[in-house]
Amino acid sequence: MSVATMDESWGIPIGTDVYTADGEHLGSVVEGDSYELVVERGFFFIHDYQIKLSDVDRFEDGKLFLSLTREQVEQERKKS
């Protein structure tokens, strides 16, 4: 069992589950800074998503909710 740690520079615990605006589980926070988060999804086929902090809607009950849908997140990923 892993214990979530808190990065004091941006305040969101490592390991926090991230959900899109349409309710889909995107993955878990693996790192971040004052501008963006890195969310990792998958076990064998790992995908990283870089999420701008401005795209975070809320942090509630230990979960992070985005203001973007899954489709919007995928479109942003293709741009980078």
C-alpha positions as CSV (number, residue, x, y, z in Angstrom):
1,M,0.0,0.0,0.0
2,S,1.5,3.4,-1.0
3,V,1.1,6.5,1.0
4,A,0.3,9.7,-0.9
5,T,2.8,12.5,-0.3
6,M,2.1,16.2,-0.6
7,D,4.3,18.5,-2.7
8,E,4.2,21.7,-0.8
9,S,4.8,23.9,-3.9
10,W,1.5,23.1,-5.4
11,G,-0.6,21.4,-2.7
12,I,-2.1,18.4,-4.4
13,P,-1.1,15.0,-3.1
14,I,0.8,12.6,-5.3
15,G,-1.5,9.7,-6.1
16,T,-4.7,11.8,-6.2
17,D,-7.3,10.4,-8.6
18,V,-8.2,12.8,-11.4
19,Y,-11.7,12.8,-13.1
20,T,-12.8,14.6,-16.3
21,A,-15.8,16.9,-16.4
22,D,-17.8,14.1,-17.9
23,G,-17.0,11.8,-15.0
24,E,-14.3,9.6,-16.5
25,H,-11.3,8.5,-14.4
26,L,-8.3,10.0,-16.2
27,G,-5.6,8.6,-13.9
28,S,-3.5,9.7,-10.9
29,V,-1.3,12.7,-10.2
30,V,2.4,11.7,-10.4
31,E,4.0,15.2,-10.3
32,G,3.3,18.9,-10.7
33,D,4.4,22.4,-10.3
34,S,2.8,25.8,-10.0
35,Y,1.6,25.7,-13.6
36,E,0.6,22.1,-14.5
37,L,0.1,18.5,-13.2
38,V,1.2,15.3,-14.8
39,V,-1.5,12.6,-14.6
40,E,-0.5,9.0,-15.4
41,R,-2.9,6.4,-16.7
42,G,-2.4,2.7,-17.3
43,F,-0.3,-0.1,-16.0
44,F,1.2,-1.8,-19.0
45,F,0.6,1.0,-21.6
46,I,1.2,4.2,-19.7
47,H,-0.1,7.5,-20.9
48,D,0.9,10.8,-19.4
49,Y,-1.3,13.8,-19.5
50,Q,-0.1,17.3,-18.8
51,I,-2.9,19.3,-17.3
52,K,-2.8,23.0,-16.7
53,L,-3.8,24.1,-13.2
54,S,-6.2,26.5,-14.9
55,D,-8.1,23.4,-16.2
56,V,-8.7,22.1,-12.6
57,D,-12.3,22.7,-11.6
58,R,-12.1,21.5,-7.9
59,F,-10.4,19.3,-5.4
60,E,-13.1,17.6,-3.4
61,D,-13.1,14.5,-1.1
62,G,-9.6,13.7,-2.1
63,K,-10.4,13.7,-5.8
64,L,-9.4,16.2,-8.4
65,F,-12.0,17.2,-11.0
66,L,-11.2,18.9,-14.3
67,S,-13.2,21.4,-16.2
68,L,-12.4,19.5,-19.4
69,T,-14.1,16.5,-20.9
70,R,-12.2,13.3,-21.8
71,E,-12.4,14.3,-25.4
72,Q,-10.9,17.8,-24.7
73,V,-8.1,16.3,-22.7
74,E,-7.2,13.9,-25.6
75,Q,-7.3,16.8,-28.1
76,E,-4.9,18.8,-25.9
77,R,-2.6,15.8,-25.6
78,K,-2.4,15.5,-29.4
79,K,-1.4,19.2,-29.7
80,S,1.7,18.7,-27.6
